[in-house]
Amino acid sequence: MKKTYITLMAAAMFCTTAFAQTKKADRLYDSWEYFRAAKLYEKKIAKKPSTELYFKLGETYRMMNSYKKQEQAAYDKVNEAGTYSDPEFYLNYGLVLKANGNYDQAKVAFDKYIAMAPSDHRGPFFRESIDIVNDDRKGDEAITVSNVTPLNSESADFAPVKYKDGIVFTTSRKTPGHRKTYGWTGGSYLDIYYAEKGNSDTTFASVEPFGGKHINKKYHDGPASFSKNYDTIYFSRVEKDLKGEEKKTLNIERNKIYVSTLEEDKWTKAESFKHNSKLYSVANPFISPDGTKLYFVSDMPGGFGGTDIYFCNREGDTWSKPYNMGPNINTFNDERYPNLDADGNFYFSSNGYQGYGGTDICVALTNGVVFEKAIPLKYPFNSFADDNSIIFLKDGKTGYISSNRTEGSVGDDDIFYFDLMRDDVDTSLMVSQYTIGYEPIPKTDEVAMVEDTVAKPKAPGVKKDPKPAVAKAIQPNMNRVYFDFDKSFIRPEASVYLDSIVKFMKENQNVKLILGGHTDSPGTPEYNVALSNRRNDSVARYLSSKGVNSNRITAKGYGLSKLVNHCEKGIECSDAEDQLNRRVEFQFVEVGIGSK
């Protein structure tokens, strides 16, 4: 009896301890202490494994975003146990399988998600992406990518930018004097470092913290961007680690942008950017080379997805209100790390395109008027893993990317050097098989422009068109402006694009413009056709008021007949999804065009 009692007591103590361990791990997870939570889940699994514990462990690895193999291993256990009740599991399982290069298994997981959540377009979107990138995995033999080992550590090293004769980058390595541990990853907080270049682009004489006491503080600092003459730095900062009631109230401490200037060879105390907020993050700044635009990333309300890229125009000594970069750039997921090359092409990273896996580096080419639809760069710029920022050096053929790919890596995120190994880096864009977010790019030959009428942008890593045409089709959803619900007035941010159209039309007198007006699904078909025509009229009047002859403009109102997504009548959609349909599209045609 005594033996039985002792056994029961030991079992009860074990259950109580195990239960307490699980509850503590759950609390740590809810407080974003993912690293410590993962350790406790692992201990609990070692004693008494269960499907739910494996699921929670996989979720902690997913949130840390640096343990893809471990994340998949945990999710594998969940999958082996049979159908899991939460459909979202199969979406995340498919994404990590894809990120690890297991494309066939990823298809199965996405198919499962599609069956369990048939109305969610993310399933077909990511399922289709596997077929798209499978044909492009061999890469381009004329491109080499190599690890810049002098810059990299066992921690995360990423977001390189040019600074004088060296490189400034962001790192989670331990900085002398900084003792705090970041609970999300178990590593150090981010700091900004400088590496002085040696006798080549891959050798560096020294690597050290950048900027002194006003740049690197106790918590996250970086990434950074510099003015053209390197006398102003714009950088992301998290000022403090939330505790107690403040943590409950604010949910999470927000990233903010800070600005410091160089005075007498010392960086001044950083000042807060005017659009910082306690309600959302403002981060990843990039200042344009001419200093007239500040691009940044934010999860402010009204965007297309999780984090979108915005820009502000310089207005004297201050900045305009933020403008969303629009659906040619932003998707239903997250966009980060904005940048421009010397030709004005726009680069960034995203997990909302049909790329290789994780986040991919994308480019939106400029046609001299607006940015075209963005597409992911090909391998080896992108890999199965997370590929983030990219910068080009002066020659336009070499530069740096940051990635957490395992091939050739030193630590977590690493900085890699690329060399195009060729003289001619002019390429033409092939977009027919790519989609952005939920919005397909349709094939069309209705309107065309001779290739020579638009300057070819230099964009290394963009796919080449295997069958060059005499006339280059302009996609009908490439250039557009958006409208408020049931309204036809020109929004302030739309005028920026319309002014560019005016400039383009004045410089190309042989080009005519066709407007296509569209609406979202609420309302009768007749009403929506009338509304789409009113939107066309607003655009035409604006262009005419700026000097474009009205004889060069024609228009057609389509109402709700050409929705760009699934938001048909009777289907509940977010305002961001409905916003994609409230638009006027631009199509350009050169007068007298013909085949050769």
PLY file of the C-alpha trace (Angstrom):
ply
format ascii 1.0
element vertex 596
property float x
property float y
property float z
element edge 595
property int vertex1
property int vertex2
end_header
0.00 0.00 0.00
2.83 2.34 0.92
4.54 1.56 -2.39
1.32 2.26 -4.28
0.83 5.54 -2.42
4.39 6.63 -3.17
3.92 5.71 -6.83
0.65 7.65 -7.04
2.19 10.61 -5.23
5.17 10.62 -7.61
2.83 10.41 -10.58
0.75 13.29 -9.24
3.87 15.37 -8.65
5.07 14.57 -12.19
1.71 15.59 -13.70
1.61 18.77 -11.63
5.17 19.67 -12.62
4.56 18.82 -16.27
1.33 20.83 -16.29
3.10 23.77 -14.65
5.88 23.54 -17.25
3.35 23.66 -20.07
1.47 26.59 -18.55
4.73 28.49 -18.08
5.74 27.77 -21.66
2.34 29.02 -22.84
2.77 32.23 -20.82
6.23 32.75 -22.28
4.85 32.19 -25.78
2.07 34.72 -25.18
4.72 37.20 -23.96
6.87 36.70 -27.13
9.57 34.91 -25.12
9.75 32.28 -27.85
13.28 31.05 -27.17
12.57 30.15 -23.54
9.13 28.78 -24.45
10.72 26.43 -27.00
13.12 25.06 -24.37
10.23 24.26 -22.02
8.14 22.65 -24.76
11.16 20.51 -25.67
11.54 19.37 -22.04
7.85 18.52 -21.83
7.97 16.57 -25.10
10.98 14.59 -23.88
8.89 13.41 -20.90
5.45 13.07 -22.46
5.09 13.91 -26.15
1.74 14.92 -27.64
0.46 16.32 -30.92
-0.53 19.59 -29.28
2.93 20.06 -27.76
4.60 19.41 -31.09
2.26 21.96 -32.66
3.17 24.57 -30.03
6.87 23.83 -30.46
6.56 24.24 -34.21
4.79 27.55 -33.69
7.60 28.89 -31.49
10.18 27.94 -34.12
8.01 29.58 -36.79
7.88 32.82 -34.83
11.65 32.83 -34.24
12.09 32.32 -38.00
15.63 30.95 -37.69
14.97 27.26 -37.11
13.30 26.03 -40.29
14.57 22.45 -39.93
13.36 22.23 -36.32
10.05 23.85 -37.27
9.48 21.26 -39.98
10.48 18.39 -37.66
7.88 19.50 -35.09
5.20 19.99 -37.74
6.07 16.56 -39.21
5.05 14.99 -35.90
1.74 16.85 -35.98
1.11 15.72 -39.54
1.94 12.08 -38.74
-0.72 12.03 -36.01
-3.54 12.50 -38.54
-5.65 15.44 -39.66
-5.12 18.45 -37.42
-8.20 20.50 -36.60
-6.79 23.94 -37.42
-6.51 24.46 -41.22
-3.88 27.19 -40.69
-1.47 24.47 -39.60
-1.39 23.05 -43.13
-0.70 26.46 -44.66
2.26 27.04 -42.33
3.39 23.44 -42.79
3.38 23.90 -46.55
5.34 27.14 -46.26
8.09 25.64 -44.12
8.30 22.58 -46.39
8.70 24.92 -49.33
11.30 26.99 -47.46
13.29 23.80 -46.87
13.07 22.85 -50.55
10.61 19.98 -50.05
8.32 21.01 -52.88
6.40 17.76 -53.39
5.50 17.51 -49.70
4.59 21.20 -49.69
2.08 20.59 -52.49
0.38 17.92 -50.38
0.14 20.28 -47.41
-1.24 23.11 -49.53
-3.78 20.73 -51.08
-4.91 19.80 -47.58
-5.29 23.47 -46.71
-7.26 24.13 -49.89
-9.64 21.29 -49.02
-10.16 22.59 -45.47
-10.32 26.31 -46.36
-11.60 26.48 -49.96
-12.51 30.17 -49.81
-8.99 31.31 -48.84
-6.95 32.21 -51.92
-3.66 31.80 -50.10
-3.83 28.03 -50.59
-4.02 28.04 -54.41
-1.64 31.01 -54.52
1.20 29.24 -52.71
0.38 25.87 -54.31
0.74 27.40 -57.77
3.99 29.12 -56.80
5.76 25.76 -56.56
5.09 24.94 -60.21
6.21 28.42 -61.24
9.63 28.34 -59.57
10.35 24.65 -60.19
11.41 25.41 -63.76
13.89 28.06 -62.65
15.90 26.25 -59.99
19.03 25.76 -62.10
19.80 29.45 -61.91
22.10 31.51 -64.08
25.66 30.24 -64.43
26.79 33.82 -65.13
25.94 34.86 -61.56
28.12 33.95 -58.59
27.10 34.38 -54.96
29.62 33.94 -52.14
29.61 34.48 -48.38
31.44 37.59 -47.16
32.94 35.80 -44.16
34.80 38.84 -42.70
31.43 40.54 -42.14
29.49 37.61 -40.75
29.21 36.09 -37.28
27.29 33.21 -35.72
24.46 35.68 -35.14
22.29 37.52 -37.67
24.11 39.94 -39.99
21.98 41.65 -42.62
20.77 44.82 -44.39
24.14 46.12 -45.70
24.29 49.70 -47.01
27.15 51.65 -48.52
28.91 54.12 -46.22
31.98 56.02 -47.44
34.74 53.44 -48.02
32.95 50.59 -46.29
29.68 48.94 -45.35
27.22 49.62 -42.55
25.01 46.68 -41.58
22.73 45.43 -38.82
23.70 42.58 -36.51
22.50 40.66 -33.46
26.05 39.78 -32.34
26.89 40.68 -28.76
28.10 44.27 -28.53
30.53 45.13 -25.70
28.62 46.78 -22.86
25.24 45.52 -24.07
24.15 42.68 -21.78
20.42 42.39 -22.40
18.97 39.30 -24.07
16.16 39.52 -26.61
13.51 37.07 -25.44
12.06 36.54 -28.92
15.21 34.82 -30.22
17.39 34.24 -27.17
20.14 36.33 -28.76
21.23 39.93 -28.41
19.34 43.02 -29.50
20.17 44.51 -32.89
22.96 47.04 -33.32
24.40 48.96 -36.25
28.00 48.10 -37.22
30.55 49.49 -39.66
33.08 47.49 -41.66
35.96 49.29 -43.36
36.66 47.80 -46.76
40.07 46.32 -47.54
41.60 45.85 -50.98
38.49 44.22 -52.50
34.71 44.14 -52.10
34.94 40.95 -50.02
37.77 41.88 -47.66
37.37 44.17 -44.68
39.99 45.64 -42.38
37.80 46.00 -39.28
34.26 45.47 -38.00
33.01 47.57 -35.08
29.90 49.28 -33.64
28.92 52.36 -35.61
28.32 55.92 -34.57
28.87 56.18 -30.85
26.44 56.57 -27.95
23.62 58.26 -29.90
23.20 55.44 -32.43
23.33 52.08 -30.61
21.17 52.04 -27.48
20.01 49.22 -25.15
17.42 47.69 -27.46
17.04 47.29 -31.23
18.85 49.71 -33.56
18.88 49.12 -37.33
18.57 48.80 -40.26
19.94 52.14 -41.48
20.07 54.37 -44.55
22.29 57.36 -45.35
21.95 60.60 -47.26
24.02 60.91 -50.43
26.88 62.77 -48.72
26.70 60.52 -45.62
25.96 63.34 -43.17
22.49 62.09 -42.14
21.49 58.64 -40.93
17.92 57.30 -40.85
17.47 54.13 -38.83
14.95 51.90 -37.06
14.89 51.81 -33.27
12.95 50.06 -30.52
13.35 52.27 -27.47
12.41 49.91 -24.66
11.31 46.46 -23.64
7.72 46.51 -22.40
6.89 45.12 -18.98
3.77 44.41 -16.91
0.65 46.47 -17.54
2.33 48.54 -20.25
2.95 45.36 -22.20
-0.73 44.41 -21.90
-1.86 47.90 -22.93
0.44 48.47 -25.91
0.60 44.79 -26.96
4.10 45.26 -28.39
6.69 48.03 -28.45
6.70 49.67 -31.86
9.59 50.20 -34.21
10.23 53.86 -34.91
12.46 55.77 -37.30
15.12 58.09 -35.88
17.32 60.63 -37.62
20.81 61.81 -36.63
23.16 64.24 -38.35
26.94 64.42 -38.41
28.32 67.54 -36.75
32.06 67.99 -36.18
32.61 64.28 -36.90
30.11 63.22 -34.22
26.56 61.96 -34.60
23.99 64.10 -32.81
21.26 62.83 -30.52
18.76 61.08 -32.78
15.39 62.76 -33.32
12.08 60.99 -33.83
10.56 60.90 -37.33
7.31 62.91 -37.45
5.14 59.93 -38.49
6.21 57.58 -35.68
3.31 56.18 -33.66
2.53 54.17 -30.54
-0.24 52.42 -32.47
1.84 50.88 -35.26
5.43 50.39 -36.37
7.38 52.66 -38.72
10.69 51.07 -39.71
13.22 50.06 -42.40
13.87 53.58 -43.75
15.47 54.20 -47.13
16.26 57.73 -48.26
16.31 58.23 -52.03
19.66 59.27 -53.54
18.36 62.78 -54.28
16.94 63.09 -50.76
13.41 63.92 -51.94
11.68 60.72 -50.80
11.84 58.65 -47.63
10.62 55.09 -48.08
9.74 53.00 -45.05
7.80 49.96 -43.84
4.72 50.12 -41.64
1.76 48.08 -40.43
-0.39 51.21 -40.12
-4.13 50.71 -40.79
-5.37 50.86 -44.37
-2.61 48.82 -45.99
-2.86 45.82 -48.27
-1.39 43.25 -45.91
0.76 42.82 -42.81
3.51 45.37 -43.43
3.46 47.62 -46.50
6.00 49.99 -48.01
5.16 53.70 -47.89
6.92 56.89 -48.92
6.89 60.55 -47.90
7.89 63.50 -50.08
10.27 66.08 -48.70
8.54 69.43 -48.23
11.19 71.93 -47.22
12.44 70.93 -43.77
9.64 68.45 -43.15
7.90 65.46 -44.76
4.52 65.02 -46.43
1.97 62.56 -45.17
2.75 58.89 -45.98
1.61 57.43 -49.31
1.16 53.69 -49.80
3.27 52.32 -52.68
0.19 50.49 -53.94
-0.50 46.96 -55.20
2.30 46.98 -57.78
4.56 46.64 -54.72
2.50 45.65 -51.67
0.68 42.34 -51.21
-1.56 40.59 -48.70
1.57 39.56 -46.78
4.68 41.50 -45.68
7.04 43.77 -47.60
10.33 45.10 -46.18
13.79 46.53 -47.02
13.04 49.12 -49.76
15.89 50.21 -52.03
16.55 51.78 -55.45
19.28 51.02 -57.96
21.04 53.63 -60.09
18.43 53.30 -62.85
15.51 53.91 -60.50
14.28 50.31 -60.26
12.67 49.54 -56.90
13.90 46.57 -54.84
12.42 45.11 -51.67
11.73 41.78 -49.96
8.35 40.10 -49.66
6.66 36.84 -48.72
3.57 37.71 -50.76
4.87 36.78 -54.22
5.11 33.39 -55.86
8.80 32.97 -55.17
11.14 30.27 -53.97
10.23 30.14 -50.30
10.35 32.35 -47.23
10.87 35.97 -48.22
12.20 36.78 -51.67
13.98 39.80 -53.10
11.68 41.45 -55.64
12.05 44.22 -58.19
9.57 46.66 -59.71
11.08 48.08 -62.88
10.51 51.72 -63.70
9.26 52.63 -67.16
10.06 56.28 -66.60
6.54 57.01 -65.35
5.61 54.55 -62.63
6.84 51.25 -61.21
5.66 48.17 -63.07
4.33 45.06 -61.37
7.04 43.64 -59.15
8.38 40.11 -59.59
10.85 37.99 -57.59
14.44 37.85 -58.77
15.63 34.47 -59.95
18.04 32.03 -58.34
20.70 32.50 -56.96
19.57 35.95 -55.78
16.68 34.11 -54.14
16.80 30.71 -52.45
14.51 28.37 -50.51
15.26 30.41 -47.37
14.62 34.05 -46.42
16.36 36.44 -48.81
16.13 40.04 -47.73
17.90 43.21 -48.77
20.01 43.90 -51.86
22.36 46.75 -52.79
24.38 47.36 -55.94
27.89 48.77 -56.12
28.95 51.45 -58.61
29.46 49.11 -61.57
25.85 47.89 -61.37
27.02 44.28 -61.73
28.20 43.53 -58.21
26.74 44.07 -54.78
25.50 42.45 -51.59
22.42 40.55 -50.50
21.48 39.25 -47.06
19.97 35.80 -46.61
19.60 32.99 -44.08
20.20 30.32 -46.73
22.16 27.36 -45.40
24.40 27.01 -48.45
27.70 28.70 -47.64
26.39 30.26 -44.44
28.41 31.19 -41.35
25.61 31.91 -38.90
21.98 33.00 -38.94
21.36 35.71 -41.56
24.56 36.34 -43.52
25.75 38.92 -46.02
26.67 37.57 -49.46
28.51 39.15 -52.38
27.21 38.69 -55.94
28.90 39.19 -59.29
26.97 39.09 -62.56
30.14 38.06 -64.43
29.09 39.82 -67.63
29.21 43.25 -69.24
25.63 43.54 -70.52
23.11 43.59 -67.68
20.17 44.89 -69.74
17.23 42.51 -69.45
13.57 42.54 -70.40
10.78 41.59 -68.06
8.84 38.35 -68.35
5.78 38.58 -66.13
3.19 36.34 -67.79
3.44 33.52 -65.25
3.72 35.55 -62.06
1.00 36.89 -59.81
1.11 39.34 -56.96
-1.03 38.78 -53.92
-4.45 37.62 -55.05
-4.26 39.60 -58.27
-3.38 37.72 -61.47
-1.58 39.44 -64.32
-3.64 38.52 -67.40
-2.15 37.87 -70.80
-3.24 40.48 -73.32
-2.39 41.77 -76.75
-5.13 44.40 -76.88
-2.80 47.37 -76.43
0.88 47.47 -77.30
3.80 49.83 -77.42
6.95 49.48 -79.50
9.76 48.44 -77.17
11.96 51.36 -78.16
9.41 53.91 -76.87
10.21 52.96 -73.28
13.81 52.90 -72.09
15.03 49.47 -71.06
15.86 49.51 -67.36
18.89 47.68 -66.10
17.74 45.11 -63.57
20.08 42.20 -62.92
18.32 39.04 -61.85
15.10 39.69 -63.76
14.02 36.92 -66.08
14.74 37.31 -69.76
11.88 37.02 -72.23
12.59 33.80 -74.18
10.67 35.12 -77.19
11.28 38.85 -77.68
8.43 40.54 -79.54
8.49 43.50 -81.91
5.76 45.15 -79.83
5.84 44.95 -76.07
2.45 44.53 -74.40
1.61 46.91 -71.59
-0.30 45.01 -68.94
-3.72 46.62 -68.34
-3.23 46.51 -64.57
0.27 47.96 -64.60
-0.64 51.64 -64.19
-3.66 52.63 -62.14
-5.11 54.92 -59.52
-7.54 54.00 -56.75
-10.73 55.53 -55.37
-12.66 55.61 -52.11
-15.81 53.52 -51.74
-18.63 54.86 -53.96
-16.54 57.97 -54.83
-14.99 59.35 -57.98
-12.79 62.20 -56.72
-9.01 62.07 -57.23
-7.22 61.15 -54.01
-4.08 63.15 -53.11
-1.76 60.17 -53.56
-3.29 59.48 -56.99
-2.29 62.93 -58.21
1.37 61.92 -57.81
0.92 59.18 -60.41
-1.32 61.30 -62.64
1.32 64.04 -62.75
3.78 61.41 -63.96
1.31 60.39 -66.67
1.00 64.03 -67.73
4.78 64.29 -68.04
4.95 61.06 -70.04
2.14 62.11 -72.41
3.75 65.50 -73.05
7.09 63.86 -73.83
5.49 61.25 -76.13
3.07 63.07 -78.40
2.52 59.96 -80.55
0.99 58.06 -77.62
-2.71 57.91 -76.83
-4.24 56.86 -73.53
-7.15 54.47 -72.91
-8.81 54.62 -69.50
-10.60 51.65 -67.99
-12.85 52.42 -65.02
-13.78 49.72 -62.49
-15.70 49.28 -59.24
-16.06 46.78 -56.43
-19.10 44.50 -56.19
-21.71 46.35 -54.03
-24.51 48.00 -56.02
-26.35 47.13 -59.22
-24.47 46.50 -62.47
-26.01 49.63 -64.00
-24.99 51.84 -61.08
-21.44 50.48 -61.09
-20.99 51.13 -64.81
-22.08 54.73 -64.23
-19.70 55.02 -61.24
-16.80 53.63 -63.26
-17.51 56.20 -66.00
-17.52 59.01 -63.41
-14.11 57.82 -62.26
-12.88 57.87 -65.86
-14.23 61.42 -66.23
-12.38 62.56 -63.09
-9.08 61.21 -64.40
-9.64 62.65 -67.89
-10.52 66.09 -66.48
-7.43 66.05 -64.28
-5.14 65.18 -67.19
-6.77 67.77 -69.45
-6.40 70.45 -66.77
-2.66 69.73 -66.79
-2.33 70.20 -70.55
-3.03 66.77 -72.08
-5.27 67.16 -75.15
-8.61 65.43 -74.52
-8.54 64.04 -78.08
-5.72 61.74 -76.95
-7.85 60.18 -74.20
-10.57 57.55 -74.63
-12.37 55.67 -71.87
-14.65 52.76 -71.10
-16.48 51.96 -67.87
-16.52 48.28 -66.94
-18.36 48.50 -63.62
-17.83 45.30 -61.63
-17.32 43.04 -64.66
-13.52 42.83 -64.31
-12.78 42.20 -60.65
-9.12 41.48 -59.98
-9.77 39.05 -57.12
-12.41 36.79 -55.54
-14.51 39.62 -54.05
-17.67 38.95 -56.02
-21.14 39.91 -54.88
-22.09 38.07 -51.69
-18.49 37.22 -50.68
-17.20 38.95 -47.56
-13.89 40.71 -48.19
-11.70 43.12 -46.29
-11.64 46.77 -47.33
-8.06 46.29 -48.58
-9.26 43.53 -50.92
-12.25 45.58 -52.13
-9.91 48.54 -52.64
-8.08 46.63 -55.38
-11.24 46.77 -57.51
-12.01 50.49 -57.08
-9.66 51.71 -59.79
-8.99 53.31 -63.15
-6.37 51.57 -65.27
-4.18 53.16 -67.94
-3.32 51.63 -71.31
-0.98 53.39 -73.72
-0.98 52.89 -77.47
1.37 54.40 -80.01
-0.44 55.88 -82.98
0.22 53.97 -86.19
1.68 50.87 -84.54
1.95 47.84 -86.79
3.77 44.52 -87.02
7.07 44.26 -88.82
0 1
1 2
2 3
3 4
4 5
5 6
6 7
7 8
8 9
9 10
10 11
11 12
12 13
13 14
14 15
15 16
16 17
17 18
18 19
19 20
20 21
21 22
22 23
23 24
24 25
25 26
26 27
27 28
28 29
29 30
30 31
31 32
32 33
33 34
34 35
35 36
36 37
37 38
38 39
39 40
40 41
41 42
42 43
43 44
44 45
45 46
46 47
47 48
48 49
49 50
50 51
51 52
52 53
53 54
54 55
55 56
56 57
57 58
58 59
59 60
60 61
61 62
62 63
63 64
64 65
65 66
66 67
67 68
68 69
69 70
70 71
71 72
72 73
73 74
74 75
75 76
76 77
77 78
78 79
79 80
80 81
81 82
82 83
83 84
84 85
85 86
86 87
87 88
88 89
89 90
90 91
91 92
92 93
93 94
94 95
95 96
96 97
97 98
98 99
99 100
100 101
101 102
102 103
103 104
104 105
105 106
106 107
107 108
108 109
109 110
110 111
111 112
112 113
113 114
114 115
115 116
116 117
117 118
118 119
119 120
120 121
121 122
122 123
123 124
124 125
125 126
126 127
127 128
128 129
129 130
130 131
131 132
132 133
133 134
134 135
135 136
136 137
137 138
138 139
139 140
140 141
141 142
142 143
143 144
144 145
145 146
146 147
147 148
148 149
149 150
150 151
151 152
152 153
153 154
154 155
155 156
156 157
157 158
158 159
159 160
160 161
161 162
162 163
163 164
164 165
165 166
166 167
167 168
168 169
169 170
170 171
171 172
172 173
173 174
174 175
175 176
176 177
177 178
178 179
179 180
180 181
181 182
182 183
183 184
184 185
185 186
186 187
187 188
188 189
189 190
190 191
191 192
192 193
193 194
194 195
195 196
196 197
197 198
198 199
199 200
200 201
201 202
202 203
203 204
204 205
205 206
206 207
207 208
208 209
209 210
210 211
211 212
212 213
213 214
214 215
215 216
216 217
217 218
218 219
219 220
220 221
221 222
222 223
223 224
224 225
225 226
226 227
227 228
228 229
229 230
230 231
231 232
232 233
233 234
234 235
235 236
236 237
237 238
238 239
239 240
240 241
241 242
242 243
243 244
244 245
245 246
246 247
247 248
248 249
249 250
250 251
251 252
252 253
253 254
254 255
255 256
256 257
257 258
258 259
259 260
260 261
261 262
262 263
263 264
264 265
265 266
266 267
267 268
268 269
269 270
270 271
271 272
272 273
273 274
274 275
275 276
276 277
277 278
278 279
279 280
280 281
281 282
282 283
283 284
284 285
285 286
286 287
287 288
288 289
289 290
290 291
291 292
292 293
293 294
294 295
295 296
296 297
297 298
298 299
299 300
300 301
301 302
302 303
303 304
304 305
305 306
306 307
307 308
308 309
309 310
310 311
311 312
312 313
313 314
314 315
315 316
316 317
317 318
318 319
319 320
320 321
321 322
322 323
323 324
324 325
325 326
326 327
327 328
328 329
329 330
330 331
331 332
332 333
333 334
334 335
335 336
336 337
337 338
338 339
339 340
340 341
341 342
342 343
343 344
344 345
345 346
346 347
347 348
348 349
349 350
350 351
351 352
352 353
353 354
354 355
355 356
356 357
357 358
358 359
359 360
360 361
361 362
362 363
363 364
364 365
365 366
366 367
367 368
368 369
369 370
370 371
371 372
372 373
373 374
374 375
375 376
376 377
377 378
378 379
379 380
380 381
381 382
382 383
383 384
384 385
385 386
386 387
387 388
388 389
389 390
390 391
391 392
392 393
393 394
394 395
395 396
396 397
397 398
398 399
399 400
400 401
401 402
402 403
403 404
404 405
405 406
406 407
407 408
408 409
409 410
410 411
411 412
412 413
413 414
414 415
415 416
416 417
417 418
418 419
419 420
420 421
421 422
422 423
423 424
424 425
425 426
426 427
427 428
428 429
429 430
430 431
431 432
432 433
433 434
434 435
435 436
436 437
437 438
438 439
439 440
440 441
441 442
442 443
443 444
444 445
445 446
446 447
447 448
448 449
449 450
450 451
451 452
452 453
453 454
454 455
455 456
456 457
457 458
458 459
459 460
460 461
461 462
462 463
463 464
464 465
465 466
466 467
467 468
468 469
469 470
470 471
471 472
472 473
473 474
474 475
475 476
476 477
477 478
478 479
479 480
480 481
481 482
482 483
483 484
484 485
485 486
486 487
487 488
488 489
489 490
490 491
491 492
492 493
493 494
494 495
495 496
496 497
497 498
498 499
499 500
500 501
501 502
502 503
503 504
504 505
505 506
506 507
507 508
508 509
509 510
510 511
511 512
512 513
513 514
514 515
515 516
516 517
517 518
518 519
519 520
520 521
521 522
522 523
523 524
524 525
525 526
526 527
527 528
528 529
529 530
530 531
531 532
532 533
533 534
534 535
535 536
536 537
537 538
538 539
539 540
540 541
541 542
542 543
543 544
544 545
545 546
546 547
547 548
548 549
549 550
550 551
551 552
552 553
553 554
554 555
555 556
556 557
557 558
558 559
559 560
560 561
561 562
562 563
563 564
564 565
565 566
566 567
567 568
568 569
569 570
570 571
571 572
572 573
573 574
574 575
575 576
576 577
577 578
578 579
579 580
580 581
581 582
582 583
583 584
584 585
585 586
586 587
587 588
588 589
589 590
590 591
591 592
592 593
593 594
594 595
